[in-house]
Amino acid sequence: MDIAVYLTLVFSLIVSTSFSIWIFSKKSSKRLGVLVGLLINTLLLSLATIVFYKIFNFKELEGLFSSLGILVFAFFIPIITFINFYILELINGKYVILKN
């Protein structure tokens, strides 16, 4: 069950980052890209919390995040959003270098 939680977190990171980059490249607004990433993270990880709690009867996690239990998904929403922000910063820097 632990691997399913970690794969869900990685999937949320990949999906939110790809949508953030797509919005950033279309609108050239980093704020809008981060906001879209936050909304997608919140949606995906909230749905994952419901699915893991109701369907899989998931209450505890073993290992590194064992004290968080089912709240591990809520814990990672700001962390993944923070990672998205810095990925957009890197992309923004590359765009500035390529434009000059």
Backbone as JSON Lines, residues from 0, in Angstrom:
{"i":0,"aa":"M","n":[0.82,-1.19,0.0],"ca":[0.0,0.0,0.0],"c":[0.87,1.26,0.0]}
{"i":1,"aa":"D","n":[2.06,1.17,0.59],"ca":[2.93,2.34,0.62],"c":[3.34,2.78,-0.77]}
{"i":2,"aa":"I","n":[3.61,1.82,-1.64],"ca":[4.03,2.16,-3.0],"c":[2.9,2.86,-3.75]}
{"i":3,"aa":"A","n":[1.66,2.5,-3.47],"ca":[0.52,3.16,-4.11],"c":[0.41,4.62,-3.67]}
{"i":4,"aa":"V","n":[0.7,4.89,-2.42],"ca":[0.67,6.27,-1.92],"c":[1.77,7.08,-2.59]}
{"i":5,"aa":"Y","n":[2.97,6.53,-2.65],"ca":[4.07,7.26,-3.27],"c":[3.86,7.47,-4.77]}
{"i":6,"aa":"L","n":[3.3,6.47,-5.43],"ca":[2.99,6.63,-6.86],"c":[1.91,7.68,-7.08]}
{"i":7,"aa":"T","n":[0.94,7.75,-6.17],"ca":[-0.09,8.78,-6.27],"c":[0.51,10.17,-6.11]}
{"i":8,"aa":"L","n":[1.43,10.33,-5.2],"ca":[2.09,11.62,-5.01],"c":[2.93,12.01,-6.22]}
{"i":9,"aa":"V","n":[3.65,11.06,-6.79],"ca":[4.46,11.34,-7.97],"c":[3.56,11.65,-9.18]}
{"i":10,"aa":"F","n":[2.46,10.91,-9.3],"ca":[1.52,11.17,-10.39],"c":[0.95,12.58,-10.27]}
{"i":11,"aa":"S","n":[0.6,13.0,-9.06],"ca":[0.08,14.35,-8.85],"c":[1.13,15.4,-9.2]}
{"i":12,"aa":"L","n":[2.38,15.14,-8.85],"ca":[3.45,16.07,-9.19],"c":[3.62,16.19,-10.7]}
{"i":13,"aa":"I","n":[3.59,15.07,-11.39],"ca":[3.79,15.09,-12.85],"c":[2.63,15.79,-13.55]}
{"i":14,"aa":"V","n":[1.41,15.47,-13.16],"ca":[0.23,16.07,-13.82],"c":[0.17,17.56,-13.55]}
{"i":15,"aa":"S","n":[0.35,17.96,-12.29],"ca":[0.26,19.39,-11.97],"c":[1.4,20.18,-12.59]}
{"i":16,"aa":"T","n":[2.58,19.6,-12.65],"ca":[3.71,20.29,-13.28],"c":[3.49,20.45,-14.78]}
{"i":17,"aa":"S","n":[2.98,19.42,-15.43],"ca":[2.75,19.53,-16.87],"c":[1.67,20.57,-17.18]}
{"i":18,"aa":"F","n":[0.62,20.61,-16.39],"ca":[-0.42,21.64,-16.61],"c":[0.11,23.03,-16.29]}
{"i":19,"aa":"S","n":[0.94,23.15,-15.25],"ca":[1.51,24.46,-14.91],"c":[2.41,24.97,-16.03]}
{"i":20,"aa":"I","n":[3.22,24.1,-16.57],"ca":[4.11,24.49,-17.67],"c":[3.3,24.85,-18.9]}
{"i":21,"aa":"W","n":[2.24,24.1,-19.16],"ca":[1.4,24.38,-20.33],"c":[0.73,25.75,-20.2]}
{"i":22,"aa":"I","n":[0.17,26.04,-19.03],"ca":[-0.47,27.34,-18.8],"c":[0.56,28.45,-18.85]}
{"i":23,"aa":"F","n":[1.72,28.22,-18.28],"ca":[2.78,29.24,-18.29],"c":[3.23,29.55,-19.72]}
{"i":24,"aa":"S","n":[3.36,28.52,-20.54],"ca":[3.8,28.78,-21.92],"c":[2.72,29.44,-22.76]}
{"i":25,"aa":"K","n":[1.46,29.18,-22.45],"ca":[0.36,29.8,-23.2],"c":[0.12,31.25,-22.78]}
{"i":26,"aa":"K","n":[0.11,31.5,-21.47],"ca":[-0.28,32.82,-20.96],"c":[0.89,33.68,-20.51]}
{"i":27,"aa":"S","n":[2.08,33.1,-20.36],"ca":[3.27,33.81,-19.87],"c":[3.04,34.42,-18.49]}
{"i":28,"aa":"S","n":[2.24,33.75,-17.68],"ca":[1.96,34.21,-16.33],"c":[2.33,33.09,-15.35]}
{"i":29,"aa":"K","n":[3.38,33.36,-14.58],"ca":[3.84,32.36,-13.63],"c":[2.83,32.19,-12.49]}
{"i":30,"aa":"R","n":[2.19,33.29,-12.1],"ca":[1.18,33.21,-11.04],"c":[0.02,32.31,-11.43]}
{"i":31,"aa":"L","n":[-0.44,32.47,-12.65],"ca":[-1.53,31.64,-13.12],"c":[-1.11,30.17,-13.22]}
{"i":32,"aa":"G","n":[0.12,29.93,-13.64],"ca":[0.63,28.56,-13.71],"c":[0.7,27.91,-12.34]}
{"i":33,"aa":"V","n":[1.17,28.66,-11.34],"ca":[1.25,28.11,-9.98],"c":[-0.15,27.9,-9.42]}
{"i":34,"aa":"L","n":[-1.07,28.81,-9.71],"ca":[-2.45,28.66,-9.24],"c":[-3.11,27.43,-9.84]}
{"i":35,"aa":"V","n":[-2.9,27.2,-11.12],"ca":[-3.45,26.0,-11.75],"c":[-2.82,24.75,-11.15]}
{"i":36,"aa":"G","n":[-1.53,24.78,-10.88],"ca":[-0.86,23.65,-10.23],"c":[-1.43,23.38,-8.85]}
{"i":37,"aa":"L","n":[-1.68,24.44,-8.09],"ca":[-2.27,24.29,-6.76],"c":[-3.67,23.69,-6.83]}
{"i":38,"aa":"L","n":[-4.46,24.17,-7.76],"ca":[-5.82,23.64,-7.9],"c":[-5.82,22.17,-8.32]}
{"i":39,"aa":"I","n":[-4.95,21.82,-9.23],"ca":[-4.88,20.42,-9.67],"c":[-4.35,19.53,-8.55]}
{"i":40,"aa":"N","n":[-3.35,20.01,-7.81],"ca":[-2.85,19.25,-6.66],"c":[-3.95,19.02,-5.64]}
{"i":41,"aa":"T","n":[-4.67,20.08,-5.32],"ca":[-5.74,19.97,-4.34],"c":[-6.8,18.99,-4.8]}
{"i":42,"aa":"L","n":[-7.18,19.07,-6.05],"ca":[-8.2,18.17,-6.57],"c":[-7.73,16.72,-6.57]}
{"i":43,"aa":"L","n":[-6.56,16.47,-7.13],"ca":[-6.06,15.1,-7.22],"c":[-5.81,14.47,-5.85]}
{"i":44,"aa":"L","n":[-5.18,15.22,-4.97],"ca":[-4.84,14.65,-3.67],"c":[-6.05,14.55,-2.75]}
{"i":45,"aa":"S","n":[-7.03,15.42,-2.91],"ca":[-8.28,15.27,-2.14],"c":[-9.05,14.05,-2.61]}
{"i":46,"aa":"L","n":[-9.1,13.85,-3.91],"ca":[-9.75,12.64,-4.43],"c":[-8.99,11.38,-4.01]}
{"i":47,"aa":"A","n":[-7.67,11.46,-3.99],"ca":[-6.88,10.31,-3.53],"c":[-7.15,10.0,-2.07]}
{"i":48,"aa":"T","n":[-7.33,11.04,-1.26],"ca":[-7.65,10.82,0.15],"c":[-8.97,10.09,0.3]}
{"i":49,"aa":"I","n":[-9.96,10.53,-0.45],"ca":[-11.28,9.89,-0.38],"c":[-11.22,8.45,-0.87]}
{"i":50,"aa":"V","n":[-10.53,8.23,-1.98],"ca":[-10.43,6.88,-2.55],"c":[-9.68,5.94,-1.6]}
{"i":51,"aa":"F","n":[-8.56,6.39,-1.08],"ca":[-7.78,5.53,-0.19],"c":[-8.51,5.26,1.12]}
{"i":52,"aa":"Y","n":[-9.29,6.22,1.59],"ca":[-9.99,6.03,2.86],"c":[-11.24,5.17,2.7]}
{"i":53,"aa":"K","n":[-12.05,5.47,1.68],"ca":[-13.32,4.77,1.51],"c":[-13.16,3.41,0.84]}
{"i":54,"aa":"I","n":[-12.43,3.35,-0.24],"ca":[-12.37,2.12,-1.03],"c":[-11.32,1.15,-0.48]}
{"i":55,"aa":"F","n":[-10.13,1.66,-0.21],"ca":[-9.05,0.78,0.23],"c":[-8.97,0.64,1.74]}
{"i":56,"aa":"N","n":[-9.84,1.37,2.46],"ca":[-9.88,1.31,3.92],"c":[-8.51,1.6,4.52]}
{"i":57,"aa":"F","n":[-7.89,2.62,4.0],"ca":[-6.52,2.99,4.34],"c":[-6.55,3.92,5.55]}
{"i":58,"aa":"K","n":[-5.89,3.53,6.62],"ca":[-5.86,4.36,7.82],"c":[-4.44,4.8,8.18]}
{"i":59,"aa":"E","n":[-3.48,3.92,8.0],"ca":[-2.12,4.22,8.41],"c":[-1.15,3.97,7.27]}
{"i":60,"aa":"L","n":[-0.03,4.62,7.4],"ca":[1.07,4.46,6.45],"c":[2.28,3.99,7.23]}
{"i":61,"aa":"E","n":[3.03,3.08,6.69],"ca":[4.23,2.61,7.35],"c":[5.43,3.32,6.77]}
{"i":62,"aa":"G","n":[6.45,3.44,7.55],"ca":[7.69,4.01,7.05],"c":[7.89,5.47,7.43]}
{"i":63,"aa":"L","n":[8.36,6.24,6.49],"ca":[8.8,7.6,6.75],"c":[7.68,8.52,7.22]}
{"i":64,"aa":"F","n":[6.51,8.42,6.64],"ca":[5.41,9.31,6.98],"c":[4.33,8.61,7.8]}
{"i":65,"aa":"S","n":[4.73,7.7,8.66],"ca":[3.76,6.89,9.4],"c":[2.94,7.71,10.39]}
{"i":66,"aa":"S","n":[3.48,8.79,10.91],"ca":[2.73,9.59,11.88],"c":[1.61,10.4,11.24]}
{"i":67,"aa":"L","n":[1.67,10.6,9.93],"ca":[0.64,11.38,9.25],"c":[-0.61,10.58,8.93]}
{"i":68,"aa":"G","n":[-0.46,9.3,8.69],"ca":[-1.61,8.48,8.35],"c":[-2.23,8.89,7.03]}
{"i":69,"aa":"I","n":[-3.55,9.01,7.01],"ca":[-4.26,9.37,5.79],"c":[-4.02,10.84,5.4]}
{"i":70,"aa":"L","n":[-3.55,11.65,6.33],"ca":[-3.31,13.07,6.05],"c":[-2.03,13.32,5.26]}
{"i":71,"aa":"V","n":[-1.36,12.26,4.85],"ca":[-0.15,12.42,4.06],"c":[-0.45,13.15,2.76]}
{"i":72,"aa":"F","n":[-1.63,12.96,2.19],"ca":[-1.97,13.64,0.94],"c":[-2.15,15.14,1.17]}
{"i":73,"aa":"A","n":[-2.82,15.51,2.24],"ca":[-3.0,16.93,2.55],"c":[-1.66,17.58,2.89]}
{"i":74,"aa":"F","n":[-0.76,16.83,3.5],"ca":[0.56,17.34,3.85],"c":[1.37,17.69,2.6]}
{"i":75,"aa":"F","n":[1.19,16.93,1.53],"ca":[2.0,17.13,0.33],"c":[1.44,18.16,-0.65]}
{"i":76,"aa":"I","n":[0.26,18.7,-0.43],"ca":[-0.29,19.71,-1.34],"c":[0.63,20.94,-1.42]}
{"i":77,"aa":"P","n":[1.0,21.57,-0.31],"ca":[1.9,22.73,-0.45],"c":[3.31,22.37,-0.9]}
{"i":78,"aa":"I","n":[3.77,21.17,-0.57],"ca":[5.12,20.76,-0.97],"c":[5.2,20.6,-2.48]}
{"i":79,"aa":"I","n":[4.21,19.96,-3.07],"ca":[4.2,19.78,-4.52],"c":[4.0,21.12,-5.22]}
{"i":80,"aa":"T","n":[3.19,22.0,-4.65],"ca":[3.01,23.33,-5.23],"c":[4.32,24.11,-5.18]}
{"i":81,"aa":"F","n":[5.07,23.98,-4.1],"ca":[6.37,24.63,-3.97],"c":[7.35,24.11,-5.03]}
{"i":82,"aa":"I","n":[7.32,22.81,-5.27],"ca":[8.17,22.21,-6.31],"c":[7.76,22.74,-7.69]}
{"i":83,"aa":"N","n":[6.45,22.85,-7.93],"ca":[5.97,23.41,-9.2],"c":[6.45,24.85,-9.4]}
{"i":84,"aa":"F","n":[6.43,25.63,-8.32],"ca":[6.88,27.02,-8.41],"c":[8.34,27.1,-8.86]}
{"i":85,"aa":"Y","n":[9.19,26.26,-8.27],"ca":[10.6,26.32,-8.63],"c":[10.87,25.72,-10.01]}
{"i":86,"aa":"I","n":[10.06,24.79,-10.44],"ca":[10.2,24.3,-11.81],"c":[9.83,25.4,-12.8]}
{"i":87,"aa":"L","n":[8.78,26.17,-12.49],"ca":[8.43,27.31,-13.35],"c":[9.51,28.38,-13.31]}
{"i":88,"aa":"E","n":[10.17,28.56,-12.17],"ca":[11.28,29.5,-12.09],"c":[12.42,29.08,-13.03]}
{"i":89,"aa":"L","n":[12.72,27.78,-13.03],"ca":[13.76,27.29,-13.93],"c":[13.38,27.48,-15.38]}
{"i":90,"aa":"I","n":[12.14,27.21,-15.7],"ca":[11.67,27.38,-17.08],"c":[11.66,28.85,-17.46]}
{"i":91,"aa":"N","n":[11.26,29.71,-16.54],"ca":[11.25,31.14,-16.79],"c":[12.66,31.65,-17.06]}
{"i":92,"aa":"G","n":[13.63,31.16,-16.32],"ca":[15.02,31.54,-16.55],"c":[15.52,31.08,-17.9]}
{"i":93,"aa":"K","n":[15.12,29.88,-18.33],"ca":[15.53,29.39,-19.63],"c":[14.88,30.21,-20.74]}
{"i":94,"aa":"Y","n":[13.62,30.62,-20.55],"ca":[12.95,31.44,-21.56],"c":[13.63,32.8,-21.68]}
{"i":95,"aa":"V","n":[14.05,33.36,-20.57],"ca":[14.72,34.66,-20.61],"c":[16.06,34.53,-21.33]}
{"i":96,"aa":"I","n":[16.79,33.47,-21.08],"ca":[18.08,33.27,-21.74],"c":[17.87,33.05,-23.24]}
{"i":97,"aa":"L","n":[16.82,32.28,-23.6],"ca":[16.6,32.0,-25.02],"c":[16.1,33.25,-25.77]}
{"i":98,"aa":"K","n":[15.37,34.13,-25.11],"ca":[14.86,35.33,-25.77],"c":[15.97,36.34,-26.05]}
{"i":99,"aa":"N","n":[16.99,36.35,-25.2],"ca":[18.09,37.31,-25.39],"c":[18.99,36.76,-26.41]}
